[in-house]
Amino acid sequence: MVKRVDDNVGYVEEGSERKVVCNHCSHVLSENGRDYRESLARYEGPVSMAGPQVEPDSSVYIDAEVVFRQYCCPNCFTAFITEVVPVDDEARE
C-alpha cells in the first residue's frame, strides 16, 4: 500500500526496505534511503516558459542570468518541482 507524502510522492514499505514512488504512475524513484530527487528527469528552458507573470529579463531584478528548470517523474513526466533559478554552469555539463 502506497503512503502519500504529498500530491506527487509516496512510499511503499516492503519488510525493512522503503521505496519512494511516483503517486501518478507508481514508478520507483529511489530505494534504500537515497534522495529521490536525484532520479527525476530535468528540463531547462527559457524563463518565459514559467508563464506570463514572470519577467523574462532577469537583469530587471538581479545581476545573474536565470533559467526555468523543471524536475519530472522519468516515467510519466508529471512535474514535481518547478523553479526559476540562476544558471548553474556546473549542472549544465
Residue, then its C-alpha position, 0 to 999 in steps of 0.5 A: m500500500v502506497k503512503r502519500v507524502d504529498d500530491n506527487v510522492g509516496y512510499v511503499e514499505e516492503g519488510s525493512e526496505r522503503k521505496v519512494v514512488c511516483n503517486h501518478c504512475s507508481h514508478v520507483l524513484s529511489e530505494n534504500g534511503r537515497d534522495y529521490r530527487e536525484s532520479l527525476a528527469r530535468y528540463e531547462g528552458p527559457v524563463s518565459m516558459a514559467g508563464p506570463q507573470v514572470e519577467p523574462d529579463s532577469s537583469v530587471y531584478i538581479d545581476a545573474e542570468v536565470v533559467f526555468r528548470q523543471y524536475c519530472c517523474p522519468n516515467c510519466f513526466t508529471a512535474f514535481i518541482t518547478e523553479v526559476v533559478p540562476v544558471d548553474d554552469e556546473a549542472r549544465e555539463 
